[in-house]
Amino acid sequence: MEKTALTPDFYLSGIVHGHWRLADWNVSAREMVRMTRQMMEIGITSFDHADIYGDYSCEAIFGKVLATDKSLRKDMQLISKCGIKLLSDKFPGRKIKHYDYSADYIISSAEQSLTNFNTDYLDLFLLHRPAPFFDPEEVAKAFSHLTQSGKVRHFGVSNFTQQQYEMLEEHVDQPLVTNQVEISPLCLEHFDNSNIDFFMKRKMHPMAWSPLAQGKLMNPENEKEQRVHNTLEEIARELTVDGIDKIIYSWLLKHPAQIIPVIGTGKLERIQNAIEAMEISMTLEQWYRIYTASKGEEEP
């Protein structure tokens, strides 16, 4: 599998394995070690986490994998995120979900992730969501500390607009290398808000979370979902492809922004479908048919 360069010397695999629902997969550490080895053998070497996933449990679950087979870490790109404080039994003093981007909290979050993962460094650390209370100088202080201590190698954001990205960029010394956003045939938000244009301008490759729209395209429940589903099925027949998930991944991968899908499944056969999508030759017209089905109207 070809890798995608986020900087001249930092790459992610063209498909990233997302661990948002890792705690729900009910796999043993041994099974997860085997699955991780299999994925790395077929070229998926980048693994996406956040501190809050699984009610603050998923990082530690994957940490058992890395502790069981220490050889995996050296060829792996480990990604995590911070900034959201969830209501949780693990933090009984919290009264409301909120964001915290103070320097102390960012640093402590990164250090907790390192402990959870049984590792000395994160390859990529993202701010999870933009916040209404946000001091970029605090973020800059945290990024500088984490860089100088060798605990984080690269930084980015998630769900930021162009304006929010540029505002933060003005304050930090470390380059921001990606923005992880929701992109799917059902979610065209970042085409509409010009983020895709901004990614192209900066030659920055976005990571796409929920590329299958949380399964809504497999089991449509409203008119728009059914319209897109039907178009995906038509194109799958035209391309003799068995599965609209492959068509969805192909639609993402075809775009010149070099979108990196984050695949959140514990089933290896579904991961394999995403890899096979890299070989599909979708036409430009087919790409637009999917886009137009989502918009519900022809291009002007």
C-alpha positions as CSV (number, residue, x, y, z in Angstrom):
1,M,0.0,0.0,0.0
2,E,1.3,3.4,-0.9
3,K,1.8,5.8,2.0
4,T,0.7,9.4,2.1
5,A,3.3,12.0,3.0
6,L,2.1,14.6,5.6
7,T,5.6,16.1,5.7
8,P,8.7,15.2,3.6
9,D,9.7,12.7,6.3
10,F,6.4,11.7,8.0
11,Y,3.9,9.3,6.3
12,L,0.6,7.7,7.2
13,S,-0.6,4.6,5.5
14,G,-3.2,5.4,2.8
15,I,-5.8,3.9,5.0
16,V,-5.8,4.4,8.8
17,H,-7.4,1.9,11.3
18,G,-9.6,3.8,13.7
19,H,-10.1,2.5,17.2
20,W,-13.1,4.6,18.3
21,R,-15.2,1.4,19.0
22,L,-12.3,-0.8,20.0
23,A,-13.9,-1.5,23.4
24,D,-17.0,-2.8,21.7
25,W,-15.2,-5.4,19.5
26,N,-14.8,-7.8,22.4
27,V,-11.5,-9.2,21.2
28,S,-8.8,-10.5,23.5
29,A,-5.4,-8.9,23.6
30,R,-4.0,-12.0,21.8
31,E,-6.7,-11.6,19.0
32,M,-5.9,-7.9,18.8
33,V,-2.2,-8.6,18.4
34,R,-2.9,-11.0,15.6
35,M,-5.3,-8.5,13.9
36,T,-2.7,-5.7,14.2
37,R,0.0,-7.9,12.7
38,Q,-2.2,-8.8,9.8
39,M,-3.1,-5.2,9.1
40,M,0.5,-4.1,9.2
41,E,1.4,-7.0,6.8
42,I,-1.1,-5.7,4.3
43,G,0.1,-2.1,4.7
44,I,-2.1,-0.5,7.3
45,T,0.5,0.9,9.7
46,S,-1.4,3.9,11.1
47,F,-3.8,3.6,14.1
48,D,-6.1,6.4,15.2
49,H,-7.2,6.9,18.8
50,A,-8.5,9.6,21.2
51,D,-8.2,9.8,25.0
52,I,-12.0,9.7,25.3
53,Y,-12.7,6.6,23.1
54,G,-14.5,3.8,24.9
55,D,-15.1,6.0,27.9
56,Y,-11.4,6.5,28.3
57,S,-10.6,2.8,27.8
58,C,-9.5,2.2,24.2
59,E,-5.9,3.5,24.5
60,A,-5.2,1.2,27.3
61,I,-6.7,-1.8,25.4
62,F,-4.4,-1.1,22.5
63,G,-1.5,-0.5,25.0
64,K,-1.8,-4.2,25.9
65,V,-1.3,-5.1,22.3
66,L,1.9,-3.0,22.2
67,A,3.1,-4.5,25.5
68,T,2.5,-8.0,24.2
69,D,4.4,-7.6,21.0
70,K,6.9,-4.8,21.4
71,S,8.2,-5.2,17.8
72,L,5.0,-3.7,16.4
73,R,5.6,-0.2,17.6
74,K,8.7,0.7,15.5
75,D,6.9,0.4,12.2
76,M,3.6,1.9,13.4
77,Q,2.3,5.5,13.3
78,L,0.3,6.1,16.6
79,I,-2.2,8.9,16.6
80,S,-4.3,10.3,19.4
81,K,-6.4,13.3,20.3
82,C,-7.1,15.4,23.3
83,G,-9.2,18.3,24.5
84,I,-12.7,16.9,25.3
85,K,-13.7,16.3,28.9
86,L,-16.6,13.9,28.9
87,L,-19.0,13.2,31.7
88,S,-17.9,9.9,33.1
89,D,-17.9,7.8,36.2
90,K,-14.1,8.0,36.0
91,F,-14.4,11.7,36.7
92,P,-17.2,12.1,39.2
93,G,-16.4,15.7,39.9
94,R,-17.4,16.9,36.4
95,K,-20.7,18.6,36.1
96,I,-20.8,19.1,32.3
97,K,-19.1,18.0,29.1
98,H,-16.6,20.7,28.0
99,Y,-13.3,21.4,26.3
100,D,-9.9,22.1,27.9
101,Y,-7.0,23.3,25.9
102,S,-4.9,24.7,28.7
103,A,-1.2,23.9,28.4
104,D,-1.3,21.8,31.5
105,Y,-4.2,19.7,30.3
106,I,-2.8,19.1,26.8
107,I,0.5,18.0,28.3
108,S,-1.1,15.8,30.9
109,S,-3.4,14.2,28.2
110,A,-0.4,13.4,26.0
111,E,1.5,11.9,29.0
112,Q,-1.5,9.8,30.0
113,S,-1.8,8.5,26.4
114,L,1.9,7.5,26.5
115,T,1.2,5.6,29.7
116,N,-1.9,4.0,28.2
117,F,0.0,2.9,25.1
118,N,3.1,1.7,26.8
119,T,5.2,3.9,24.5
120,D,7.6,6.8,24.8
121,Y,6.2,9.0,22.0
122,L,3.2,9.7,19.8
123,D,3.7,10.1,16.1
124,L,0.7,12.5,15.7
125,F,-1.3,14.3,18.4
126,L,-4.5,16.2,17.4
127,L,-6.7,18.7,19.1
128,H,-10.0,16.9,19.0
129,R,-12.5,19.7,18.3
130,P,-12.5,23.5,18.1
131,A,-13.7,25.2,21.3
132,P,-15.4,28.5,22.1
133,F,-12.9,29.0,24.9
134,F,-9.5,28.6,23.2
135,D,-6.2,30.3,24.0
136,P,-3.7,29.5,21.2
137,E,-0.8,30.7,23.3
138,E,-1.6,27.9,25.8
139,V,-1.7,25.4,23.0
140,A,1.7,26.8,21.7
141,K,3.2,26.4,25.1
142,A,2.0,22.7,25.3
143,F,3.2,21.9,21.8
144,S,6.6,23.4,22.5
145,H,7.0,21.4,25.7
146,L,5.9,18.1,24.1
147,T,8.2,18.6,21.1
148,Q,11.3,19.5,23.2
149,S,10.6,16.5,25.5
150,G,10.4,14.1,22.6
151,K,6.9,13.0,23.6
152,V,5.1,14.1,20.4
153,R,6.6,14.2,16.9
154,H,3.9,15.8,14.9
155,F,0.7,17.9,15.6
156,G,-2.6,18.5,13.9
157,V,-6.2,19.2,14.5
158,S,-9.6,17.6,14.0
159,N,-12.9,19.2,12.9
160,F,-11.3,22.7,12.5
161,T,-12.4,25.2,9.9
162,Q,-9.9,27.0,7.8
163,Q,-10.1,30.1,10.0
164,Q,-9.6,28.1,13.2
165,Y,-6.7,26.3,11.6
166,E,-5.0,29.5,10.5
167,M,-5.6,31.2,13.8
168,L,-3.8,28.4,15.7
169,E,-1.1,28.2,13.0
170,E,-0.2,31.8,13.7
171,H,0.8,31.0,17.3
172,V,2.5,27.6,17.2
173,D,6.1,26.9,16.2
174,Q,5.4,23.4,15.1
175,P,3.7,22.9,11.7
176,L,0.2,21.5,11.7
177,V,0.3,18.5,9.4
178,T,-3.4,17.4,9.0
179,N,-7.0,18.1,9.9
180,Q,-9.2,15.1,10.6
181,V,-12.7,15.9,9.5
182,E,-15.9,14.0,8.6
183,I,-16.1,13.3,4.9
184,S,-18.5,10.8,3.2
185,P,-21.0,10.8,0.4
186,L,-23.5,11.9,3.0
187,C,-21.3,14.6,4.6
188,L,-20.2,17.2,2.1
189,E,-19.7,19.9,4.8
190,H,-16.0,20.4,4.0
191,F,-16.7,20.8,0.3
192,D,-19.3,23.5,1.2
193,N,-17.2,25.4,3.7
194,S,-14.1,25.5,1.4
195,N,-12.0,23.3,3.7
196,I,-11.3,21.0,0.8
197,D,-10.0,24.0,-1.2
198,F,-7.9,25.0,1.7
199,F,-6.4,21.5,2.0
200,M,-5.5,21.6,-1.7
201,K,-4.0,25.1,-1.4
202,R,-1.8,24.0,1.5
203,K,-1.1,20.5,-0.1
204,M,-2.3,19.1,3.2
205,H,-3.9,15.7,3.2
206,P,-7.0,15.4,5.4
207,M,-8.0,12.3,7.4
208,A,-11.7,11.4,6.9
209,W,-13.6,10.0,9.9
210,S,-16.8,8.1,9.5
211,P,-16.3,7.6,5.7
212,L,-19.3,5.1,5.6
213,A,-21.5,7.7,7.4
214,Q,-21.8,5.4,10.5
215,G,-23.4,2.7,8.3
216,K,-26.3,4.9,7.1
217,L,-25.4,4.3,3.5
218,M,-25.7,0.5,4.0
219,N,-29.1,0.8,5.7
220,P,-30.7,4.0,4.4
221,E,-33.6,5.4,6.5
222,N,-34.5,8.6,4.6
223,E,-34.9,9.9,1.1
224,K,-31.4,11.3,0.8
225,E,-29.7,8.2,2.2
226,Q,-31.8,6.0,-0.2
227,R,-30.9,8.2,-3.1
228,V,-27.2,8.0,-2.5
229,H,-27.4,4.3,-1.7
230,N,-29.1,3.6,-5.0
231,T,-26.5,5.6,-6.9
232,L,-23.7,3.6,-5.1
233,E,-25.3,0.4,-6.0
234,E,-25.7,1.4,-9.7
235,I,-22.0,2.3,-9.9
236,A,-21.0,-0.9,-8.1
237,R,-22.8,-2.9,-10.9
238,E,-21.2,-0.8,-13.6
239,L,-17.7,-1.5,-12.2
240,T,-18.6,-5.1,-11.3
241,V,-17.6,-4.4,-7.7
242,D,-19.2,-6.5,-4.9
243,G,-20.0,-4.0,-2.2
244,I,-20.9,-0.4,-2.0
245,D,-18.4,0.2,0.8
246,K,-15.7,-0.3,-1.8
247,I,-17.3,2.3,-4.0
248,I,-17.5,4.8,-1.1
249,Y,-13.8,4.3,-0.3
250,S,-12.9,4.6,-4.0
251,W,-14.9,7.9,-4.2
252,L,-12.8,9.3,-1.3
253,L,-9.5,8.0,-2.6
254,K,-10.1,9.4,-6.1
255,H,-10.1,13.0,-4.9
256,P,-6.9,14.9,-5.6
257,A,-6.8,16.1,-2.0
258,Q,-5.5,12.6,-1.2
259,I,-8.1,12.0,1.5
260,I,-7.0,9.4,4.1
261,P,-10.0,7.3,5.2
262,V,-10.1,6.3,8.9
263,I,-11.7,2.8,8.9
264,G,-13.4,2.0,12.2
265,T,-14.1,-1.8,12.0
266,G,-12.8,-4.8,13.9
267,K,-13.5,-7.1,10.9
268,L,-10.5,-7.8,8.7
269,E,-12.6,-8.6,5.7
270,R,-14.0,-5.0,5.8
271,I,-10.5,-3.6,6.1
272,Q,-9.6,-5.7,3.0
273,N,-12.5,-4.1,1.1
274,A,-11.0,-0.7,1.8
275,I,-7.7,-1.9,0.4
276,E,-9.3,-3.4,-2.7
277,A,-11.0,0.0,-3.3
278,M,-7.6,1.4,-4.1
279,E,-7.6,-0.6,-7.3
280,I,-11.0,0.6,-8.5
281,S,-10.9,2.9,-11.5
282,M,-13.9,5.2,-11.0
283,T,-14.6,7.7,-13.7
284,L,-15.0,11.4,-13.1
285,E,-18.6,11.2,-14.1
286,Q,-19.3,8.4,-11.7
287,W,-17.6,10.5,-8.9
288,Y,-20.0,13.4,-9.8
289,R,-23.0,11.1,-9.8
290,I,-22.4,10.2,-6.2
291,Y,-21.7,13.9,-5.3
292,T,-24.9,15.0,-7.1
293,A,-27.0,12.3,-5.4
294,S,-25.9,13.7,-2.1
295,K,-26.6,17.3,-3.0
296,G,-29.9,16.4,-4.4
297,E,-29.5,18.8,-7.4
298,E,-27.3,19.2,-10.4
299,E,-24.2,21.3,-10.4
300,P,-24.9,24.9,-11.5
